[in-house]
Amino acid sequence: MYKLDLADPRLVLPVPIYQLSDSPDHFGARPRLARDRKPRPVAFFAPDRSSQGSVPVYEWNENNARVLKLDAPPRARDGKEASPLFYALSADTKSGPATATPLYEFVHNESGARAYSTEGAIPGYRRTPKPLCLVWRSPIRVVLP
């Protein structure tokens, strides 16, 4: 019989990345979900580990706001390196999969708060011209428990 090794580095599949707050600025994969078991919407899909051609996406805290960046944040006070929130394809990828879609950063018109979405618009926000990275759009339109 054939055996599928899920730890094989050649097998990196997108996993659900959940929206962890009411605004689309705080995300996480399954391990970051709160223990309250509150249903969370799936924002998009992205790999949770590195693969050839992927870039790490980090969550920064800037001016008490969450921001997604491709650069690692400075080391924490305890000296530990930051771990990526998820991995994605570079926005400059020429031969990416047809199912990949851009993840855009949106800036609130008044407060300057950041939000992220694969959708074309968020009311009250303006979209940055260049996408942050490429992820996979969630086909799930309902919140699952």
Backbone as a ProteinNet text record, in pm:
[ID]
protein_1_A
[PRIMARY]
MYKLDLADPRLVLPVPIYQLSDSPDHFGARPRLARDRKPRPVAFFAPDRSSQGSVPVYEWNENNARVLKLDAPPRARDGKEASPLFYALSADTKSGPATATPLYEFVHNESGARAYSTEGAIPGYRRTPKPLCLVWRSPIRVVLP
[TERTIARY]
84	0	88.3	32.9	103.9	78	174.9	164.4	189.4	103.7	118.3	177.8	294.5	363	331.6	248	208	322.7	429.9	546	642.7	616.2	701.9	703.1	820.2	826	768.6	752.4	693.1	541.7	483.4	338.6	304.8	287.4	249.7	116.9	12.8	-121.2	-172	-253.5	-312.4	-407.5	-403.1	-492.1	-579.6	-690.9	-774.7	-702.6	-709.8	-661.1	-786	-808.7	-932.2	-919.1	-1030	-1038	-1069.8	-976.8	-989	-1054.3	-1089	-1156.2	-1269	-1347.7	-1458.8	-1411.2	-1295.8	-1241.7	-1137.3	-1122.4	-1028.1	-883.2	-833.2	-694.4	-619.9	-686.9	-625	-657.2	-551.8	-569.8	-490.1	-525.4	-449.8	-498.1	-407.2	-442.8	-499.3	-532.7	-599.1	-532.2	-399.2	-338.6	-361.1	-391.2	-410.9	-554.9	-644.7	-784.7	-798.9	-885.2	-907.2	-973.5	-955.9	-1015.3	-1165.4	-1218.8	-1361.1	-1449	-1383.9	-1452.4	-1560.1	-1544.7	-1636	-1616.8	-1723.7	-1708.8	-1637.8	-1541.7	-1464.8	-1476	-1491.9	-1498.3	-1360.3	-1358.4	-1234.2	-1212.7	-1102.6	-1073.6	-1018.1	-926.8	-864.1	-785.5	-721.9	-637.1	-493.2	-398.5	-255.6	-178.2	-60.6	20.4	65.1	77.5	124.9	272.4	336.9	480.2	542.6	671.5	744.7	749	753.3	771.8	849.4	888.5	964.4	879.9	934.5	864.6	772.7	763.1	674.4	750.6	673.9	730.9	658.8	731.3	664.7	591.4	475.3	397.3	391.2	434.3	441.1	336	296.8	206.8	289.7	283.3	352.9	253.1	302	220	277.4	205.5	249.4	144.8	184.4	93.3	-35.5	-19.8	-132.3	-228.7	-177.9	-258.5	-181.9	-256.4	-195.2	-173.8	-54.2	-17.6	50.2	17	83	196.5	313.4	430.8	506.2	583.9	667.4	801.7	833	957.9	934	1033	1021.9	1027.3	943.1	950.5	1078.1	1115.2	1233.8	1216.6	1327.3	1321	1247.5	1177.7	1106.9	1207.1	1160.5	1249.1	1318.7	1250.6	1311.3	1411.4	1431.1	1530.1	1480.4	1356.6	1303	1270.4	1294	1259	1109.4	1053.4	911	887.6	776.6	741.5	634.8	639.6	543.3	400.4	309.4	167.6	119.6	166.2	139.5	239.3	236.3	321.2	232.1	284.9	207.2	300.5	243.6	323.7	352.4	466.7	501.5	402.5	371	278.7	337.7	469.6	537.5	548.8	491.2	499.3	437.1	513.8	465.9	388.5	431.2	369.9	302.2	226.2	155.4	33.9	-24.3	-143	-260.1	-343.1	-457.6	-555.8	-553.5	-647.5	-600	-474.8	-423.2	-485.2	-507.5	-570.2	-493.9	-493.4	-419.7	-483.6	-398.7	-441.5	-399.9	-499.8	-473.6	-478.6	-402.3	-409.4	-503	-589.9	-683.1	-652.4	-660.7	-634.1	-762.5	-803.1	-926	-910.9	-1015.8	-1011.1	-987.8	-1038.3	-1027.2	-920.7	-924	-834.4	-698.7	-687	-562.1	-543.7	-644.5	-637.2	-621.4	-557.3	-533.9	-630.9	-666.8	-749.2	-697.7	-728.4	-676.6	-788.8	-793.6	-899.4	-861.6	-923.4	-909.4	-1021.4	-1112.7	-1224.9	-1178.6	-1256.6	-1219.8	-1233.3	-1320.5	-1342.7	-1391.5	-1361.2	-1415.7	-1470.1	-1598.7	-1656.5	-1579.1	-1548.2	-1476.8	-1325.7	-1274.9	-1130.9	-1089.4	-963.3	-908.1	-804.6	-805.2	-715.9	-580.8	-473.1	-340.6	-328.7	-252.4	-247.3	-186.2	-83.3	-15	-57	-86.1	-120.6	-1.7	-32.1	70.9	133.2	48	93	-21.9	-0.4	-104.8	-142.9	-272.4	-326.5	-436.7	-513.8	-624.8	-755	-846.7	-977.4	-1053.9	-1124.3	-1203.8	-1334.5	-1362.1	-1490.7	-1603.6	-1567.5	-1664.4	-1725.8	-1856.4	-1924.8	-2006.1	-1997.9	-2068.7	-1965.7	-2001.7	-1913.7	-1939.7	-1834.2	-1847.9	-1808.8	-1873.6	-1836.1	-1702
-118.5	0	124.6	228.5	356	431.3	509.5	584.1	731.9	817.7	960.9	1020.2	1078.7	1138.7	1288.2	1331.8	1472	1563.7	1508.7	1589	1608.7	1544.4	1557.2	1702.7	1764.3	1905.2	1933.8	1831.4	1851.8	1866.6	1831.4	1838.2	1951.3	2067.5	2183	2232.5	2218.7	2256	2376.8	2460.5	2573.1	2523.4	2591.6	2561.5	2684.8	2669.4	2786.6	2886.9	3012.5	3122.7	3197.3	3195	3248.6	3396.8	3468.3	3606.6	3602.3	3648.8	3632.1	3749.8	3855	3968.5	4014.7	4109.5	4159.3	4235.2	4298.4	4367.8	4278.4	4288.1	4200.4	4246.3	4245.5	4284.3	4186.3	4082.1	3986.7	3845.5	3771	3640.4	3533.6	3409.7	3299.3	3167	3069.7	2933.1	2862.6	2741.3	2664.2	2677.1	2669.2	2678.7	2813	2919.3	3050.5	3076.1	2984.9	3005.2	3006.7	3092.6	3103	2976.7	2953.7	2834.8	2851.1	2969.7	2991.4	2919.6	2866.2	2790.3	2871.4	3001	3088.5	3064.8	3051	3030.8	3149.9	3121.6	3225.3	3206.3	3314.2	3299.2	3269.7	3192.9	3166.8	3284.3	3356.2	3473.7	3431.6	3335.2	3285.8	3160.6	3100.2	2983.4	3019.5	2964.6	2985.9	2873.7	2840.8	2737.4	2781.4	2684.1	2714.1	2679.1	2640.9	2613.1	2652.8	2667.7	2716.2	2612.3	2662.9	2577.9	2658.2	2592.8	2660.7	2773	2892.9	3007.2	3081	3034.4	3101.8	3209	3304.2	3409.8	3408.5	3429.9	3433.9	3567.2	3560.2	3679.9	3691.1	3806.1	3829	3929.2	3919	4017.2	4112.3	4238.7	4343.5	4417.7	4480.4	4569.3	4709.6	4792.8	4929.9	5026.5	5111.6	5211.4	5147.4	5036.3	4961.7	4908.6	4883.8	4826.1	4709	4609.6	4493.4	4523.5	4489.3	4512.3	4385.9	4343.6	4228.8	4278.2	4214.5	4250.9	4124.9	4138.3	4026.5	4025.9	4132.2	4139.9	4092.1	4026.2	3981.3	4102	4104.4	4213.9	4202.8	4311	4304.1	4196	4147.9	4044.7	4096.4	4007.7	4042.5	4067.8	4122.2	4151.8	4026.8	3912.4	3789.1	3729.8	3796.4	3753	3648.9	3605.9	3504.9	3567.3	3489.9	3536.2	3519.9	3608.3	3599.7	3483.7	3418	3312.3	3366.2	3323.4	3373.6	3336.4	3423.1	3398.7	3292.6	3305.7	3208	3232.7	3150.2	3166.3	3193.3	3263.1	3297.4	3300.3	3319.8	3338.1	3486.5	3518.3	3657.5	3719.3	3845.2	3915.7	3927.3	3912.9	3922.7	3788.9	3683.6	3550.5	3551.6	3506.9	3507.1	3379.7	3267.2	3140.1	3073.4	3149.8	3094.8	3013.6	2940	2862.3	2952.9	2904.5	2983.8	3012.6	2932.9	2950.4	3051.1	3097.8	3197.2	3333.3	3410.1	3541.2	3643	3769	3869.7	3898.8	3917.7	3964.9	4111.3	4199.3	4343.1	4400.8	4507.2	4586.4	4703	4731	4843.1	4938.1	5068	5169.5	5248.4	5258.5	5330.4	5477.1	5533.9	5671.6	5773.9	5749	5847.5	5812	5689.7	5652.4	5600.5	5555.8	5498.2	5352.7	5293.6	5152.5	5065	4950.3	4858.1	4741.2	4691.1	4570.7	4496	4365.6	4282.2	4195.8	4183.7	4105.5	4064.9	3957	3915.1	3975.6	4043.9	4107.5	4239.1	4293.3	4414.3	4542.1	4543.4	4667.8	4638.1	4729.3	4728.2	4868.9	4882.8	5016.5	5098.8	5223.1	5312.9	5300.6	5210.6	5187.7	5210.4	5247.1	5253.9	5142.1	5078.6	4965.7	5014.6	4953.2	4985.6	4930.2	4995.6	4952.7	4814.4	4781.3	4652.9	4555.3	4430	4332.7	4301	4261.1	4219.9	4088.1	3993.2	3860.3	3789.3	3662.8	3580.5	3468.9	3449.9	3344.2	3274.4	3190.2	3122.7	3170.4	3211.9	3261.2	3148.8	3184.1	3085.3	3058.6	2933.7	2901.8	2893.3	2903	2888.5	3024	3036.9	3163.6	3165.4	3059.1	3053	3032.6	3073	3053.5	2915.7	2835.4	2700.7	2697.2	2614	2605.7	2538
0	0	0	-55.6	-57.3	71.6	109.1	233.7	203.2	253.3	234	360.5	347.8	461.3	463	556.3	563	604.6	657.7	695.7	578.8	466.7	349.9	303.5	289.8	251	112.5	29.5	-102.8	-95.4	17.8	34.1	132.2	77.7	158.4	102.7	182.5	137.5	215.4	151.7	224.8	333.4	447.9	560.4	584.2	654.4	681.5	771.6	733.8	816.8	862.6	993	1049.8	1082.3	1072.6	1117.3	1266.2	1350.1	1494.5	1566.3	1494	1556.1	1464.1	1512.2	1431.5	1308	1316.5	1200	1133.8	1002.3	931.8	945.6	1071	1094.1	1183.3	1227.6	1320.3	1272	1236.3	1173.6	1245.9	1221	1276.4	1223.5	1223.5	1186.1	1309	1297.7	1403.5	1541.3	1553.1	1686.4	1756.6	1683.1	1745	1785.8	1754.5	1790.7	1942.5	1989.7	2134.8	2187.1	2312.9	2374.3	2399.1	2371.5	2394.3	2291.9	2190.7	2085.4	2013.6	2013.9	1941.4	1791.7	1716.2	1571.4	1507.4	1424.5	1356.9	1205.7	1130.6	984.3	925.6	819.5	747.1	652.6	670.6	587.9	451.1	452.9	331.3	368.3	272	294.4	259.2	335.7	310.7	378.4	327.5	392.5	531.9	620.4	755.8	773.2	664.4	668.4	534.7	537.9	422	310.1	189.2	72.3	-31.7	-137.7	-242.2	-301.5	-303.3	-360.7	-264.7	-140.5	-44.9	32.7	84.2	167.8	302	411.5	541.8	560.7	624.4	656.1	807.9	859.8	1003.8	1047	1172.3	1231.1	1317	1286.1	1360.1	1446.5	1548.5	1629.2	1612.3	1537.8	1513.7	1567.2	1659.3	1716.2	1766.8	1839.1	1896.4	1790.7	1672	1564.4	1503.7	1457.1	1393	1245	1197.2	1058.4	1007.5	886.7	824.8	737	751.6	671.9	633.1	526.9	483.3	553.8	625.7	701.6	844	900	1039	1132.1	1234.9	1331.4	1413.8	1481	1566	1672.8	1723.1	1827.3	1949.4	2012.9	2135.9	2247.1	2355.9	2469.4	2521.8	2510.8	2560.7	2461.4	2346.6	2248.7	2150.8	2164.6	2073.1	1938.3	1834.7	1701.1	1680.3	1601.8	1570.8	1474.8	1490.1	1396.2	1300.2	1176.1	1078.1	1116.5	1080.4	1101.9	1002.6	878.3	772.9	661.1	559.4	442.1	322.6	224.3	105.8	-14	-129.7	-250	-265.7	-318.4	-342.2	-439.8	-419.8	-509.6	-649.5	-661.5	-791.4	-863	-806	-866.2	-1005.2	-1102.6	-1241.5	-1276.8	-1221.8	-1260.2	-1141.2	-1066.9	-952.7	-996.8	-905.1	-939.8	-977.4	-1067	-1113.7	-1000.7	-895.4	-784.9	-680.9	-692.3	-597	-626.3	-521.7	-535.2	-450.4	-488.9	-412.3	-276.5	-176.8	-45.5	-37.4	-28.4	-28.3	111.9	130.4	251.8	223.9	320.1	311.4	426.6	400.5	501.5	524.6	651.5	685	647.2	587.5	538.3	649	769.1	876.8	980.2	1030.2	1139.9	1094.4	970.4	922.6	962.8	1028.1	1067.9	944	962.3	851.1	857.5	741.1	728.4	606	597.7	490.3	435.6	302.6	241.7	99.7	54.2	-84.7	-169.3	-105.9	-176.2	-237.7	-328.7	-400.5	-321.4	-219.9	-146	-5.4	87.3	222.5	244.7	277.5	295.1	399	363.2	452.6	445.5	361.5	347.9	202.7	182.9	47.9	32.9	-81.3	-107.4	-158.2	-108.7	-160.2	-302	-387.6	-528	-548.6	-470.9	-489.2	-379.2	-415.5	-311.6	-221.7	-99	-3.8	-49.1	-88.3	-127	-197.3	-231.3	-292.5	-195.3	-175.3	-90.8	-169.4	-103.8	-169.2	-107.1	-192.3	-148	-78.5	25.8	97.8	23.5	-7.5	-71.4	32.1	159.7	268	297.2	282.7	303.2	432.5	510.4	639.1	749.7	869.7	983.5	1042.1	1047.5	1100.6	1247.3	1325.1	1468.2	1486.3
[MASK]
+++++++++++++++++++++++++++++++++++++++++++++++++++++++++++++++++++++++++++++++++++++++++++++++++++++++++++++++++++++++++++++++++++++++++++++++++

